[in-house]
Amino acid sequence: MKTEYTAEDLKNAIKNPFYEKLNIEVTVPIRRSDLATFEEVAKMNEEPVEAVMRRCLKMAAKNMREHD
């Protein structure tokens, strides 16, 4: 089983046909100091800043649903 994918593999992948129905793109302003915190965590984990922010947003949404 292949565990790593190349850029070429991803380029040739089938796009999710439900992406547009399930997701919406949102722009949110963020303080520079908050962004610096996300950048620091991203650097420690060697991942994109957007991935850290997305994960935090998902955790917050999950907590809100649980307390609803």
mmCIF file of the N, C-alpha and C atoms, coordinates in Angstrom:
data_MODEL
# 
_entry.id   MODEL 
# 
loop_
_atom_site.group_PDB 
_atom_site.id 
_atom_site.type_symbol 
_atom_site.label_atom_id 
_atom_site.label_alt_id 
_atom_site.label_comp_id 
_atom_site.label_asym_id 
_atom_site.label_entity_id 
_atom_site.label_seq_id 
_atom_site.pdbx_PDB_ins_code 
_atom_site.Cartn_x 
_atom_site.Cartn_y 
_atom_site.Cartn_z 
_atom_site.occupancy 
_atom_site.B_iso_or_equiv 
_atom_site.pdbx_formal_charge 
_atom_site.auth_seq_id 
_atom_site.auth_comp_id 
_atom_site.auth_asym_id 
_atom_site.auth_atom_id 
_atom_site.pdbx_PDB_model_num 
ATOM 1   N N  . MET A 1 1  ? 0.845   -1.189 0.000   1.00 0.00 ? 1  MET A N  1 
ATOM 2   C CA . MET A 1 1  ? 0.000   0.000  0.000   1.00 0.00 ? 1  MET A CA 1 
ATOM 3   C C  . MET A 1 1  ? 0.886   1.247  0.000   1.00 0.00 ? 1  MET A C  1 
ATOM 4   N N  . LYS A 1 2  ? 0.558   2.190  -0.837  1.00 0.00 ? 2  LYS A N  1 
ATOM 5   C CA . LYS A 1 2  ? 1.336   3.416  -0.963  1.00 0.00 ? 2  LYS A CA 1 
ATOM 6   C C  . LYS A 1 2  ? 0.975   4.369  0.172   1.00 0.00 ? 2  LYS A C  1 
ATOM 7   N N  . THR A 1 3  ? 1.967   4.833  0.918   1.00 0.00 ? 3  THR A N  1 
ATOM 8   C CA . THR A 1 3  ? 1.685   5.705  2.061   1.00 0.00 ? 3  THR A CA 1 
ATOM 9   C C  . THR A 1 3  ? 2.021   7.159  1.783   1.00 0.00 ? 3  THR A C  1 
ATOM 10  N N  . GLU A 1 4  ? 2.889   7.422  0.789   1.00 0.00 ? 4  GLU A N  1 
ATOM 11  C CA . GLU A 1 4  ? 3.228   8.798  0.451   1.00 0.00 ? 4  GLU A CA 1 
ATOM 12  C C  . GLU A 1 4  ? 2.801   9.078  -0.979  1.00 0.00 ? 4  GLU A C  1 
ATOM 13  N N  . TYR A 1 5  ? 2.322   10.285 -1.202  1.00 0.00 ? 5  TYR A N  1 
ATOM 14  C CA . TYR A 1 5  ? 1.853   10.672 -2.527  1.00 0.00 ? 5  TYR A CA 1 
ATOM 15  C C  . TYR A 1 5  ? 2.704   11.814 -3.053  1.00 0.00 ? 5  TYR A C  1 
ATOM 16  N N  . THR A 1 6  ? 2.980   11.777 -4.333  1.00 0.00 ? 6  THR A N  1 
ATOM 17  C CA . THR A 1 6  ? 3.742   12.850 -4.962  1.00 0.00 ? 6  THR A CA 1 
ATOM 18  C C  . THR A 1 6  ? 2.780   13.935 -5.430  1.00 0.00 ? 6  THR A C  1 
ATOM 19  N N  . ALA A 1 7  ? 3.339   15.076 -5.793  1.00 0.00 ? 7  ALA A N  1 
ATOM 20  C CA . ALA A 1 7  ? 2.523   16.166 -6.332  1.00 0.00 ? 7  ALA A CA 1 
ATOM 21  C C  . ALA A 1 7  ? 1.808   15.703 -7.599  1.00 0.00 ? 7  ALA A C  1 
ATOM 22  N N  . GLU A 1 8  ? 2.454   14.880 -8.368  1.00 0.00 ? 8  GLU A N  1 
ATOM 23  C CA . GLU A 1 8  ? 1.848   14.352 -9.594  1.00 0.00 ? 8  GLU A CA 1 
ATOM 24  C C  . GLU A 1 8  ? 0.650   13.455 -9.274  1.00 0.00 ? 8  GLU A C  1 
ATOM 25  N N  . ASP A 1 9  ? 0.770   12.632 -8.223  1.00 0.00 ? 9  ASP A N  1 
ATOM 26  C CA . ASP A 1 9  ? -0.355  11.793 -7.797  1.00 0.00 ? 9  ASP A CA 1 
ATOM 27  C C  . ASP A 1 9  ? -1.553  12.649 -7.438  1.00 0.00 ? 9  ASP A C  1 
ATOM 28  N N  . LEU A 1 10 ? -1.313  13.700 -6.668  1.00 0.00 ? 10 LEU A N  1 
ATOM 29  C CA . LEU A 1 10 ? -2.408  14.568 -6.230  1.00 0.00 ? 10 LEU A CA 1 
ATOM 30  C C  . LEU A 1 10 ? -3.003  15.348 -7.395  1.00 0.00 ? 10 LEU A C  1 
ATOM 31  N N  . LYS A 1 11 ? -2.149  15.734 -8.332  1.00 0.00 ? 11 LYS A N  1 
ATOM 32  C CA . LYS A 1 11 ? -2.617  16.468 -9.507  1.00 0.00 ? 11 LYS A CA 1 
ATOM 33  C C  . LYS A 1 11 ? -3.591  15.630 -10.333 1.00 0.00 ? 11 LYS A C  1 
ATOM 34  N N  . ASN A 1 12 ? -3.345  14.330 -10.376 1.00 0.00 ? 12 ASN A N  1 
ATOM 35  C CA . ASN A 1 12 ? -4.172  13.422 -11.179 1.00 0.00 ? 12 ASN A CA 1 
ATOM 36  C C  . ASN A 1 12 ? -5.343  12.828 -10.395 1.00 0.00 ? 12 ASN A C  1 
ATOM 37  N N  . ALA A 1 13 ? -5.495  13.204 -9.149  1.00 0.00 ? 13 ALA A N  1 
ATOM 38  C CA . ALA A 1 13 ? -6.551  12.647 -8.309  1.00 0.00 ? 13 ALA A CA 1 
ATOM 39  C C  . ALA A 1 13 ? -7.925  13.148 -8.750  1.00 0.00 ? 13 ALA A C  1 
ATOM 40  N N  . ILE A 1 14 ? -8.939  12.385 -8.410  1.00 0.00 ? 14 ILE A N  1 
ATOM 41  C CA . ILE A 1 14 ? -10.323 12.768 -8.718  1.00 0.00 ? 14 ILE A CA 1 
ATOM 42  C C  . ILE A 1 14 ? -10.767 13.810 -7.697  1.00 0.00 ? 14 ILE A C  1 
ATOM 43  N N  . LYS A 1 15 ? -11.304 14.897 -8.180  1.00 0.00 ? 15 LYS A N  1 
ATOM 44  C CA . LYS A 1 15 ? -11.801 15.954 -7.306  1.00 0.00 ? 15 LYS A CA 1 
ATOM 45  C C  . LYS A 1 15 ? -13.079 15.488 -6.612  1.00 0.00 ? 15 LYS A C  1 
ATOM 46  N N  . ASN A 1 16 ? -13.268 15.918 -5.376  1.00 0.00 ? 16 ASN A N  1 
ATOM 47  C CA . ASN A 1 16 ? -14.464 15.575 -4.619  1.00 0.00 ? 16 ASN A CA 1 
ATOM 48  C C  . ASN A 1 16 ? -15.665 16.286 -5.250  1.00 0.00 ? 16 ASN A C  1 
ATOM 49  N N  . PRO A 1 17 ? -16.643 15.545 -5.783  1.00 0.00 ? 17 PRO A N  1 
ATOM 50  C CA . PRO A 1 17 ? -17.780 16.187 -6.445  1.00 0.00 ? 17 PRO A CA 1 
ATOM 51  C C  . PRO A 1 17 ? -18.703 16.927 -5.468  1.00 0.00 ? 17 PRO A C  1 
ATOM 52  N N  . PHE A 1 18 ? -18.584 16.663 -4.169  1.00 0.00 ? 18 PHE A N  1 
ATOM 53  C CA . PHE A 1 18 ? -19.446 17.298 -3.180  1.00 0.00 ? 18 PHE A CA 1 
ATOM 54  C C  . PHE A 1 18 ? -18.773 18.462 -2.465  1.00 0.00 ? 18 PHE A C  1 
ATOM 55  N N  . TYR A 1 19 ? -17.549 18.786 -2.849  1.00 0.00 ? 19 TYR A N  1 
ATOM 56  C CA . TYR A 1 19 ? -16.795 19.835 -2.162  1.00 0.00 ? 19 TYR A CA 1 
ATOM 57  C C  . TYR A 1 19 ? -17.578 21.144 -2.096  1.00 0.00 ? 19 TYR A C  1 
ATOM 58  N N  . GLU A 1 20 ? -18.113 21.581 -3.216  1.00 0.00 ? 20 GLU A N  1 
ATOM 59  C CA . GLU A 1 20 ? -18.840 22.865 -3.268  1.00 0.00 ? 20 GLU A CA 1 
ATOM 60  C C  . GLU A 1 20 ? -20.107 22.832 -2.422  1.00 0.00 ? 20 GLU A C  1 
ATOM 61  N N  . LYS A 1 21 ? -20.759 21.677 -2.311  1.00 0.00 ? 21 LYS A N  1 
ATOM 62  C CA . LYS A 1 21 ? -21.987 21.578 -1.525  1.00 0.00 ? 21 LYS A CA 1 
ATOM 63  C C  . LYS A 1 21 ? -21.697 21.492 -0.031  1.00 0.00 ? 21 LYS A C  1 
ATOM 64  N N  . LEU A 1 22 ? -20.540 20.932 0.339   1.00 0.00 ? 22 LEU A N  1 
ATOM 65  C CA . LEU A 1 22 ? -20.222 20.703 1.744   1.00 0.00 ? 22 LEU A CA 1 
ATOM 66  C C  . LEU A 1 22 ? -19.391 21.819 2.378   1.00 0.00 ? 22 LEU A C  1 
ATOM 67  N N  . ASN A 1 23 ? -18.721 22.613 1.567   1.00 0.00 ? 23 ASN A N  1 
ATOM 68  C CA . ASN A 1 23 ? -17.803 23.621 2.091   1.00 0.00 ? 23 ASN A CA 1 
ATOM 69  C C  . ASN A 1 23 ? -18.124 25.000 1.545   1.00 0.00 ? 23 ASN A C  1 
ATOM 70  N N  . ILE A 1 24 ? -17.746 25.989 2.323   1.00 0.00 ? 24 ILE A N  1 
ATOM 71  C CA . ILE A 1 24 ? -17.869 27.370 1.901   1.00 0.00 ? 24 ILE A CA 1 
ATOM 72  C C  . ILE A 1 24 ? -16.583 28.073 2.306   1.00 0.00 ? 24 ILE A C  1 
ATOM 73  N N  . GLU A 1 25 ? -16.066 28.908 1.439   1.00 0.00 ? 25 GLU A N  1 
ATOM 74  C CA . GLU A 1 25 ? -14.838 29.631 1.747   1.00 0.00 ? 25 GLU A CA 1 
ATOM 75  C C  . GLU A 1 25 ? -15.202 30.911 2.500   1.00 0.00 ? 25 GLU A C  1 
ATOM 76  N N  . VAL A 1 26 ? -14.499 31.141 3.599   1.00 0.00 ? 26 VAL A N  1 
ATOM 77  C CA . VAL A 1 26 ? -14.771 32.283 4.460   1.00 0.00 ? 26 VAL A CA 1 
ATOM 78  C C  . VAL A 1 26 ? -13.460 33.018 4.721   1.00 0.00 ? 26 VAL A C  1 
ATOM 79  N N  . THR A 1 27 ? -13.514 34.329 4.742   1.00 0.00 ? 27 THR A N  1 
ATOM 80  C CA . THR A 1 27 ? -12.352 35.135 5.074   1.00 0.00 ? 27 THR A CA 1 
ATOM 81  C C  . THR A 1 27 ? -12.591 35.783 6.430   1.00 0.00 ? 27 THR A C  1 
ATOM 82  N N  . VAL A 1 28 ? -11.628 35.619 7.330   1.00 0.00 ? 28 VAL A N  1 
ATOM 83  C CA . VAL A 1 28 ? -11.764 36.133 8.689   1.00 0.00 ? 28 VAL A CA 1 
ATOM 84  C C  . VAL A 1 28 ? -10.526 36.964 9.022   1.00 0.00 ? 28 VAL A C  1 
ATOM 85  N N  . PRO A 1 29 ? -10.717 38.190 9.484   1.00 0.00 ? 29 PRO A N  1 
ATOM 86  C CA . PRO A 1 29 ? -9.552  38.984 9.897   1.00 0.00 ? 29 PRO A CA 1 
ATOM 87  C C  . PRO A 1 29 ? -8.969  38.415 11.191  1.00 0.00 ? 29 PRO A C  1 
ATOM 88  N N  . ILE A 1 30 ? -7.652  38.502 11.334  1.00 0.00 ? 30 ILE A N  1 
ATOM 89  C CA . ILE A 1 30 ? -6.993  37.957 12.519  1.00 0.00 ? 30 ILE A CA 1 
ATOM 90  C C  . ILE A 1 30 ? -5.887  38.917 12.955  1.00 0.00 ? 30 ILE A C  1 
ATOM 91  N N  . ARG A 1 31 ? -5.732  39.075 14.263  1.00 0.00 ? 31 ARG A N  1 
ATOM 92  C CA . ARG A 1 31 ? -4.685  39.946 14.786  1.00 0.00 ? 31 ARG A CA 1 
ATOM 93  C C  . ARG A 1 31 ? -3.314  39.379 14.447  1.00 0.00 ? 31 ARG A C  1 
ATOM 94  N N  . ARG A 1 32 ? -2.374  40.264 14.229  1.00 0.00 ? 32 ARG A N  1 
ATOM 95  C CA . ARG A 1 32 ? -1.014  39.831 13.916  1.00 0.00 ? 32 ARG A CA 1 
ATOM 96  C C  . ARG A 1 32 ? -0.419  38.988 15.047  1.00 0.00 ? 32 ARG A C  1 
ATOM 97  N N  . SER A 1 33 ? -0.724  39.344 16.275  1.00 0.00 ? 33 SER A N  1 
ATOM 98  C CA . SER A 1 33 ? -0.189  38.581 17.415  1.00 0.00 ? 33 SER A CA 1 
ATOM 99  C C  . SER A 1 33 ? -0.769  37.161 17.444  1.00 0.00 ? 33 SER A C  1 
ATOM 100 N N  . ASP A 1 34 ? -2.047  37.033 17.087  1.00 0.00 ? 34 ASP A N  1 
ATOM 101 C CA . ASP A 1 34 ? -2.657  35.696 17.035  1.00 0.00 ? 34 ASP A CA 1 
ATOM 102 C C  . ASP A 1 34 ? -2.054  34.879 15.895  1.00 0.00 ? 34 ASP A C  1 
ATOM 103 N N  . LEU A 1 35 ? -1.839  35.520 14.758  1.00 0.00 ? 35 LEU A N  1 
ATOM 104 C CA . LEU A 1 35 ? -1.237  34.830 13.619  1.00 0.00 ? 35 LEU A CA 1 
ATOM 105 C C  . LEU A 1 35 ? 0.171   34.366 13.973  1.00 0.00 ? 35 LEU A C  1 
ATOM 106 N N  . ALA A 1 36 ? 0.902   35.183 14.712  1.00 0.00 ? 36 ALA A N  1 
ATOM 107 C CA . ALA A 1 36 ? 2.252   34.797 15.131  1.00 0.00 ? 36 ALA A CA 1 
ATOM 108 C C  . ALA A 1 36 ? 2.215   33.529 15.980  1.00 0.00 ? 36 ALA A C  1 
ATOM 109 N N  . THR A 1 37 ? 1.206   33.403 16.824  1.00 0.00 ? 37 THR A N  1 
ATOM 110 C CA . THR A 1 37 ? 1.057   32.199 17.649  1.00 0.00 ? 37 THR A CA 1 
ATOM 111 C C  . THR A 1 37 ? 0.808   30.975 16.768  1.00 0.00 ? 37 THR A C  1 
ATOM 112 N N  . PHE A 1 38 ? -0.100  31.104 15.808  1.00 0.00 ? 38 PHE A N  1 
ATOM 113 C CA . PHE A 1 38 ? -0.378  30.003 14.888  1.00 0.00 ? 38 PHE A CA 1 
ATOM 114 C C  . PHE A 1 38 ? 0.873   29.637 14.085  1.00 0.00 ? 38 PHE A C  1 
ATOM 115 N N  . GLU A 1 39 ? 1.625   30.659 13.651  1.00 0.00 ? 39 GLU A N  1 
ATOM 116 C CA . GLU A 1 39 ? 2.848   30.407 12.886  1.00 0.00 ? 39 GLU A CA 1 
ATOM 117 C C  . GLU A 1 39 ? 3.882   29.654 13.723  1.00 0.00 ? 39 GLU A C  1 
ATOM 118 N N  . GLU A 1 40 ? 3.980   30.002 15.000  1.00 0.00 ? 40 GLU A N  1 
ATOM 119 C CA . GLU A 1 40 ? 4.920   29.328 15.893  1.00 0.00 ? 40 GLU A CA 1 
ATOM 120 C C  . GLU A 1 40 ? 4.560   27.846 16.052  1.00 0.00 ? 40 GLU A C  1 
ATOM 121 N N  . VAL A 1 41 ? 3.282   27.573 16.257  1.00 0.00 ? 41 VAL A N  1 
ATOM 122 C CA . VAL A 1 41 ? 2.831   26.179 16.401  1.00 0.00 ? 41 VAL A CA 1 
ATOM 123 C C  . VAL A 1 41 ? 3.051   25.422 15.092  1.00 0.00 ? 41 VAL A C  1 
ATOM 124 N N  . ALA A 1 42 ? 2.753   26.061 13.980  1.00 0.00 ? 42 ALA A N  1 
ATOM 125 C CA . ALA A 1 42 ? 2.931   25.423 12.675  1.00 0.00 ? 42 ALA A CA 1 
ATOM 126 C C  . ALA A 1 42 ? 4.396   25.078 12.439  1.00 0.00 ? 42 ALA A C  1 
ATOM 127 N N  . LYS A 1 43 ? 5.274   25.983 12.821  1.00 0.00 ? 43 LYS A N  1 
ATOM 128 C CA . LYS A 1 43 ? 6.708   25.744 12.644  1.00 0.00 ? 43 LYS A CA 1 
ATOM 129 C C  . LYS A 1 43 ? 7.166   24.569 13.510  1.00 0.00 ? 43 LYS A C  1 
ATOM 130 N N  . MET A 1 44 ? 6.666   24.481 14.741  1.00 0.00 ? 44 MET A N  1 
ATOM 131 C CA . MET A 1 44 ? 7.027   23.375 15.633  1.00 0.00 ? 44 MET A CA 1 
ATOM 132 C C  . MET A 1 44 ? 6.574   22.041 15.057  1.00 0.00 ? 44 MET A C  1 
ATOM 133 N N  . ASN A 1 45 ? 5.407   22.029 14.422  1.00 0.00 ? 45 ASN A N  1 
ATOM 134 C CA . ASN A 1 45 ? 4.838   20.796 13.871  1.00 0.00 ? 45 ASN A CA 1 
ATOM 135 C C  . ASN A 1 45 ? 5.205   20.570 12.413  1.00 0.00 ? 45 ASN A C  1 
ATOM 136 N N  . GLU A 1 46 ? 5.964   21.511 11.841  1.00 0.00 ? 46 GLU A N  1 
ATOM 137 C CA . GLU A 1 46 ? 6.352   21.436 10.426  1.00 0.00 ? 46 GLU A CA 1 
ATOM 138 C C  . GLU A 1 46 ? 5.150   21.217 9.520   1.00 0.00 ? 46 GLU A C  1 
ATOM 139 N N  . GLU A 1 47 ? 4.169   22.103 9.665   1.00 0.00 ? 47 GLU A N  1 
ATOM 140 C CA . GLU A 1 47 ? 2.963   22.031 8.841   1.00 0.00 ? 47 GLU A CA 1 
ATOM 141 C C  . GLU A 1 47 ? 2.529   23.442 8.466   1.00 0.00 ? 47 GLU A C  1 
ATOM 142 N N  . PRO A 1 48 ? 1.658   23.589 7.489   1.00 0.00 ? 48 PRO A N  1 
ATOM 143 C CA . PRO A 1 48 ? 1.196   24.919 7.083   1.00 0.00 ? 48 PRO A CA 1 
ATOM 144 C C  . PRO A 1 48 ? 0.375   25.596 8.190   1.00 0.00 ? 48 PRO A C  1 
ATOM 145 N N  . VAL A 1 49 ? 0.478   26.907 8.249   1.00 0.00 ? 49 VAL A N  1 
ATOM 146 C CA . VAL A 1 49 ? -0.276  27.688 9.235   1.00 0.00 ? 49 VAL A CA 1 
ATOM 147 C C  . VAL A 1 49 ? -1.775  27.434 9.071   1.00 0.00 ? 49 VAL A C  1 
ATOM 148 N N  . GLU A 1 50 ? -2.225  27.346 7.828   1.00 0.00 ? 50 GLU A N  1 
ATOM 149 C CA . GLU A 1 50 ? -3.647  27.133 7.561   1.00 0.00 ? 50 GLU A CA 1 
ATOM 150 C C  . GLU A 1 50 ? -4.144  25.829 8.162   1.00 0.00 ? 50 GLU A C  1 
ATOM 151 N N  . ALA A 1 51 ? -3.302  24.809 8.185   1.00 0.00 ? 51 ALA A N  1 
ATOM 152 C CA . ALA A 1 51 ? -3.694  23.515 8.758   1.00 0.00 ? 51 ALA A CA 1 
ATOM 153 C C  . ALA A 1 51 ? -3.918  23.644 10.264  1.00 0.00 ? 51 ALA A C  1 
ATOM 154 N N  . VAL A 1 52 ? -3.050  24.403 10.930  1.00 0.00 ? 52 VAL A N  1 
ATOM 155 C CA . VAL A 1 52 ? -3.195  24.615 12.377  1.00 0.00 ? 52 VAL A CA 1 
ATOM 156 C C  . VAL A 1 52 ? -4.482  25.383 12.659  1.00 0.00 ? 52 VAL A C  1 
ATOM 157 N N  . MET A 1 53 ? -4.716  26.439 11.894  1.00 0.00 ? 53 MET A N  1 
ATOM 158 C CA . MET A 1 53 ? -5.914  27.256 12.096  1.00 0.00 ? 53 MET A CA 1 
ATOM 159 C C  . MET A 1 53 ? -7.178  26.447 11.822  1.00 0.00 ? 53 MET A C  1 
ATOM 160 N N  . ARG A 1 54 ? -7.145  25.637 10.768  1.00 0.00 ? 54 ARG A N  1 
ATOM 161 C CA . ARG A 1 54 ? -8.307  24.815 10.415  1.00 0.00 ? 54 ARG A CA 1 
ATOM 162 C C  . ARG A 1 54 ? -8.603  23.803 11.524  1.00 0.00 ? 54 ARG A C  1 
ATOM 163 N N  . ARG A 1 55 ? -7.542  23.197 12.074  1.00 0.00 ? 55 ARG A N  1 
ATOM 164 C CA . ARG A 1 55 ? -7.720  22.222 13.152  1.00 0.00 ? 55 ARG A CA 1 
ATOM 165 C C  . ARG A 1 55 ? -8.316  22.880 14.398  1.00 0.00 ? 55 ARG A C  1 
ATOM 166 N N  . CYS A 1 56 ? -7.841  24.076 14.730  1.00 0.00 ? 56 CYS A N  1 
ATOM 167 C CA . CYS A 1 56 ? -8.383  24.796 15.893  1.00 0.00 ? 56 CYS A CA 1 
ATOM 168 C C  . CYS A 1 56 ? -9.856  25.140 15.680  1.00 0.00 ? 56 CYS A C  1 
ATOM 169 N N  . LEU A 1 57 ? -10.191 25.550 14.475  1.00 0.00 ? 57 LEU A N  1 
ATOM 170 C CA . LEU A 1 57 ? -11.580 25.881 14.164  1.00 0.00 ? 57 LEU A CA 1 
ATOM 171 C C  . LEU A 1 57 ? -12.467 24.649 14.283  1.00 0.00 ? 57 LEU A C  1 
ATOM 172 N N  . LYS A 1 58 ? -11.990 23.505 13.794  1.00 0.00 ? 58 LYS A N  1 
ATOM 173 C CA . LYS A 1 58 ? -12.760 22.263 13.903  1.00 0.00 ? 58 LYS A CA 1 
ATOM 174 C C  . LYS A 1 58 ? -12.972 21.869 15.355  1.00 0.00 ? 58 LYS A C  1 
ATOM 175 N N  . MET A 1 59 ? -11.916 22.014 16.190  1.00 0.00 ? 59 MET A N  1 
ATOM 176 C CA . MET A 1 59 ? -12.051 21.674 17.614  1.00 0.00 ? 59 MET A CA 1 
ATOM 177 C C  . MET A 1 59 ? -13.045 22.607 18.296  1.00 0.00 ? 59 MET A C  1 
ATOM 178 N N  . ALA A 1 60 ? -13.000 23.892 17.965  1.00 0.00 ? 60 ALA A N  1 
ATOM 179 C CA . ALA A 1 60 ? -13.940 24.846 18.561  1.00 0.00 ? 60 ALA A CA 1 
ATOM 180 C C  . ALA A 1 60 ? -15.370 24.533 18.147  1.00 0.00 ? 60 ALA A C  1 
ATOM 181 N N  . ALA A 1 61 ? -15.567 24.213 16.874  1.00 0.00 ? 61 ALA A N  1 
ATOM 182 C CA . ALA A 1 61 ? -16.918 23.864 16.396  1.00 0.00 ? 61 ALA A CA 1 
ATOM 183 C C  . ALA A 1 61 ? -17.438 22.616 17.100  1.00 0.00 ? 61 ALA A C  1 
ATOM 184 N N  . LYS A 1 62 ? -16.554 21.619 17.277  1.00 0.00 ? 62 LYS A N  1 
ATOM 185 C CA . LYS A 1 62 ? -16.951 20.386 17.952  1.00 0.00 ? 62 LYS A CA 1 
ATOM 186 C C  . LYS A 1 62 ? -17.352 20.690 19.394  1.00 0.00 ? 62 LYS A C  1 
ATOM 187 N N  . ASN A 1 63 ? -16.571 21.514 20.099  1.00 0.00 ? 63 ASN A N  1 
ATOM 188 C CA . ASN A 1 63 ? -16.906 21.882 21.478  1.00 0.00 ? 63 ASN A CA 1 
ATOM 189 C C  . ASN A 1 63 ? -18.235 22.625 21.557  1.00 0.00 ? 63 ASN A C  1 
ATOM 190 N N  . MET A 1 64 ? -18.499 23.501 20.585  1.00 0.00 ? 64 MET A N  1 
ATOM 191 C CA . MET A 1 64 ? -19.768 24.236 20.582  1.00 0.00 ? 64 MET A CA 1 
ATOM 192 C C  . MET A 1 64 ? -20.944 23.300 20.360  1.00 0.00 ? 64 MET A C  1 
ATOM 193 N N  . ARG A 1 65 ? -20.783 22.319 19.466  1.00 0.00 ? 65 ARG A N  1 
ATOM 194 C CA . ARG A 1 65 ? -21.876 21.359 19.227  1.00 0.00 ? 65 ARG A CA 1 
ATOM 195 C C  . ARG A 1 65 ? -22.140 20.510 20.456  1.00 0.00 ? 65 ARG A C  1 
ATOM 196 N N  . GLU A 1 66 ? -21.075 20.128 21.164  1.00 0.00 ? 66 GLU A N  1 
ATOM 197 C CA . GLU A 1 66 ? -21.237 19.303 22.355  1.00 0.00 ? 66 GLU A CA 1 
ATOM 198 C C  . GLU A 1 66 ? -21.941 20.060 23.481  1.00 0.00 ? 66 GLU A C  1 
ATOM 199 N N  . HIS A 1 67 ? -21.762 21.370 23.561  1.00 0.00 ? 67 HIS A N  1 
ATOM 200 C CA . HIS A 1 67 ? -22.372 22.169 24.630  1.00 0.00 ? 67 HIS A CA 1 
ATOM 201 C C  . HIS A 1 67 ? -23.690 22.767 24.218  1.00 0.00 ? 67 HIS A C  1 
ATOM 202 N N  . ASP A 1 68 ? -24.140 22.465 23.032  1.00 0.00 ? 68 ASP A N  1 
ATOM 203 C CA . ASP A 1 68 ? -25.405 23.021 22.528  1.00 0.00 ? 68 ASP A CA 1 
ATOM 204 C C  . ASP A 1 68 ? -26.599 22.324 23.110  1.00 0.00 ? 68 ASP A C  1 
# 
